[in-house]
């Protein structure tokens, strides 16, 4: 026991001498802000780990640029890149999303027609179970430039591809394809915005109700670009920051 204590007292100053800091934090459920106990928090850069207490609290030695991995049963595993701004926070509050799968009701009926089946496949939206490493831009599908109206009608495209320019701007089939692409893209954006930022989500996170909840949602004034660009975790962080300012102004 004495040897372990001496080694610990020797190791901590050595670690801190390399620009590392002992940070304290707490893991909270994204839906109801309850504490998450016995979660595993590991610093992949130093290969050091710890677990959260009954109150969801933990301590971790970290420095700017370190990669943290957080995992627990029943919740989605997340990764964090420790940025200088994040490192400067006196206390880390990290909200974790539950990893639950809700199965839709199964209805047995006769086989649909080929056309109906094809339409259902095109309209199907799978559940997003991808892993997000915060601090690193998430990967996404590459935009097809031939479905972009600005590209198709640009003088540079006409100069570089005169035959294609003529075809894509005169073909009725290609015009309908671009129109349908735009409609589906807008629908996908609307669906994604509703998943990331909606009244029920804000109510669970802030515990606000009624008109006060309505005023706060308007107070947030998030743009579509902000919601589409950021993760649900980051949006929850900004909501918590805005809630403090809102409560002060609301009471005043």
MARSE-925089 format. One line per 10 residues: number of its first residue (from 1); their letters; for each residue x, y, z of C-alpha. Coordinates in steps of 0.02 Angstrom, whole numbers, always signed. Layout:
<rs>
NUM> a> X:Y:Z ~ ...
</rs>
This chain:
<rs>
1> xxxxxxxxxx> +0:+0:+0 ~ +142:+119:+44 ~ +233:+76:-117 ~ +74:+109:-219 ~ +49:+277:-133 ~ +229:+329:-164 ~ +217:+279:-347 ~ +54:+377:-365 ~ +129:+533:-286 ~ +278:+518:-403
11> xxxxxxxxxx> +176:+483:-560 ~ +52:+627:-548 ~ +182:+769:-548 ~ +274:+685:-693 ~ +113:+674:-793 ~ +65:+854:-756 ~ +238:+912:-806 ~ +200:+862:-985 ~ +57:+987:-1004 ~ -76:+872:-935
21> xxxxxxxxxx> -212:+919:-812 ~ -321:+824:-691 ~ -498:+863:-751 ~ -661:+824:-662 ~ -822:+787:-753 ~ -992:+705:-749 ~ -1086:+592:-870 ~ -1272:+632:-891 ~ -1415:+551:-984 ~ -1460:+660:-1134
31> xxxxxxxxxx> -1647:+628:-1113 ~ -1673:+667:-928 ~ -1503:+731:-864 ~ -1490:+587:-740 ~ -1317:+528:-686 ~ -1237:+381:-778 ~ -1143:+266:-659 ~ -1007:+137:-695 ~ -967:+203:-870 ~ -794:+172:-938
41> xxxxxxxxxx> -692:+327:-982 ~ -525:+295:-1067 ~ -392:+413:-1130 ~ -333:+328:-1290 ~ -183:+444:-1302 ~ -111:+394:-1132 ~ -195:+223:-1114 ~ -264:+275:-944 ~ -443:+239:-891 ~ -570:+261:-754
51> xxxxxxxxxx> -755:+231:-716 ~ -893:+351:-665 ~ -963:+349:-487 ~ -1145:+329:-431 ~ -1165:+516:-466 ~ -1089:+495:-639 ~ -933:+590:-587 ~ -755:+548:-638 ~ -577:+616:-644 ~ -464:+603:-795
61> xxxxxxxxxx> -287:+661:-833 ~ -289:+741:-1006 ~ -206:+869:-1116 ~ -257:+960:-1274 ~ -266:+842:-1422 ~ -301:+685:-1320 ~ -435:+563:-1379 ~ -562:+505:-1250 ~ -673:+352:-1270 ~ -832:+336:-1166
71> xxxxxxxxxx> -934:+175:-1164 ~ -1070:+100:-1056 ~ -1208:-30:-1068 ~ -1370:+40:-1138 ~ -1291:+199:-1209 ~ -1206:+244:-1372 ~ -1017:+245:-1360 ~ -942:+415:-1401 ~ -770:+485:-1434 ~ -705:+657:-1386
81> xxxxxxxxxx> -557:+755:-1450 ~ -496:+866:-1307 ~ -483:+1038:-1386 ~ -399:+1184:-1294 ~ -570:+1264:-1261 ~ -639:+1101:-1192 ~ -483:+1078:-1084 ~ -505:+1253:-1009 ~ -679:+1212:-942 ~ -672:+1194:-752
91> xxxxxxxxxx> -796:+1050:-753 ~ -845:+933:-895 ~ -1028:+889:-916 ~ -1047:+759:-1051 ~ -1220:+707:-1111 ~ -1238:+532:-1181 ~ -1380:+467:-1289 ~ -1468:+304:-1247 ~ -1441:+162:-1370 ~ -1616:+94:-1390
101> xxxxxxxxxx> -1698:+14:-1539 ~ -1886:+32:-1561 ~ -1960:-96:-1680 ~ -2105:-41:-1786 ~ -2269:-137:-1779 ~ -2269:-284:-1898 ~ -2424:-303:-2005 ~ -2445:-461:-2109 ~ -2537:-435:-2272 ~ -2531:-495:-2451
111> xxxxxxxxxx> -2381:-454:-2559 ~ -2386:-278:-2633 ~ -2370:-243:-2817 ~ -2197:-223:-2890 ~ -2222:-36:-2913 ~ -2284:-14:-2733 ~ -2138:-116:-2664 ~ -2013:-13:-2764 ~ -2087:+150:-2698 ~ -2079:+88:-2517
121> xxxxxxxxxx> -1895:+43:-2539 ~ -1857:+217:-2608 ~ -1948:+301:-2462 ~ -1871:+192:-2326 ~ -1765:+289:-2198 ~ -1645:+185:-2094 ~ -1603:+227:-1914 ~ -1437:+318:-1892 ~ -1325:+206:-1784 ~ -1161:+279:-1844
131> xxxxxxxxxx> -1022:+322:-1722 ~ -981:+508:-1705 ~ -807:+561:-1652 ~ -833:+737:-1585 ~ -702:+862:-1640 ~ -684:+781:-1811 ~ -804:+823:-1955 ~ -917:+675:-1993 ~ -906:+592:-2162 ~ -1050:+609:-2281
141> xxxxxxxxxx> -1100:+562:-2458 ~ -1018:+658:-2599 ~ -1135:+777:-2688 ~ -1169:+732:-2869 ~ -1122:+891:-2963 ~ -1230:+841:-3110 ~ -1383:+862:-2997 ~ -1331:+1038:-2946 ~ -1427:+1170:-3044 ~ -1290:+1302:-3022
151> xxxxxxxxxx> -1155:+1187:-3091 ~ -1260:+1132:-3240 ~ -1298:+1312:-3291 ~ -1126:+1387:-3258 ~ -1023:+1459:-3402 ~ -871:+1358:-3346 ~ -967:+1196:-3365 ~ -1026:+1250:-3538 ~ -848:+1291:-3588 ~ -772:+1130:-3521
161> xxxxxxxxxx> -914:+1013:-3573 ~ -1014:+1093:-3714 ~ -1103:+933:-3766 ~ -1150:+887:-3586 ~ -1204:+1067:-3554 ~ -1324:+1058:-3701 ~ -1392:+888:-3648 ~ -1419:+925:-3463 ~ -1504:+1091:-3499 ~ -1619:+1029:-3637
171> xxxxxxxxxx> -1662:+852:-3582 ~ -1832:+844:-3498 ~ -1780:+684:-3410 ~ -1627:+765:-3330 ~ -1726:+917:-3277 ~ -1855:+806:-3190 ~ -1714:+708:-3107 ~ -1637:+869:-3036 ~ -1808:+929:-2979 ~ -1843:+764:-2889
181> xxxxxxxxxx> -1668:+767:-2811 ~ -1701:+941:-2741 ~ -1869:+889:-2668 ~ -1795:+735:-2585 ~ -1646:+832:-2518 ~ -1761:+962:-2438 ~ -1867:+823:-2363 ~ -1712:+736:-2293 ~ -1651:+900:-2216 ~ -1821:+932:-2137
191> xxxxxxxxxx> -1824:+756:-2064 ~ -1646:+773:-1996 ~ -1683:+942:-1917 ~ -1838:+869:-1832 ~ -1733:+725:-1762 ~ -1598:+839:-1691 ~ -1704:+985:-1627 ~ -1886:+966:-1578 ~ -2001:+1021:-1437 ~ -1998:+855:-1344
201> xxxxxxxxxx> -1808:+849:-1349 ~ -1791:+1028:-1281 ~ -1924:+995:-1147 ~ -1833:+839:-1083 ~ -1666:+930:-1082 ~ -1723:+1093:-999 ~ -1875:+1036:-898 ~ -1969:+1189:-964 ~ -2155:+1182:-1000 ~ -2294:+1278:-1087
211> xxxxxxxxxx> -2265:+1456:-1144 ~ -2095:+1464:-1060 ~ -2038:+1317:-1167 ~ -2107:+1402:-1323 ~ -2017:+1565:-1281 ~ -1854:+1471:-1251 ~ -1862:+1379:-1418 ~ -1887:+1547:-1504 ~ -1746:+1619:-1398 ~ -1626:+1484:-1462
221> xxxxxxxxxx> -1659:+1542:-1640 ~ -1554:+1403:-1719 ~ -1531:+1413:-1906 ~ -1559:+1261:-2016 ~ -1375:+1266:-2064 ~ -1322:+1258:-1880 ~ -1434:+1108:-1843 ~ -1382:+1013:-1999 ~ -1197:+1048:-1972 ~ -1186:+1000:-1787
231> xxxxxxxxxx> -1214:+838:-1692 ~ -1357:+814:-1569 ~ -1227:+813:-1430 ~ -1162:+986:-1480 ~ -1339:+1055:-1498 ~ -1379:+994:-1322 ~ -1223:+1085:-1257 ~ -1276:+1249:-1339 ~ -1454:+1229:-1272 ~ -1385:+1213:-1095
241> xxxxxxxxxx> -1277:+1368:-1120 ~ -1424:+1469:-1188 ~ -1537:+1409:-1047 ~ -1431:+1498:-916 ~ -1442:+1664:-1009 ~ -1627:+1638:-1044 ~ -1669:+1606:-860 ~ -1578:+1765:-808 ~ -1670:+1870:-938 ~ -1838:+1784:-905
251> xx> -1828:+1816:-718 ~ -1771:+1995:-749
</rs>
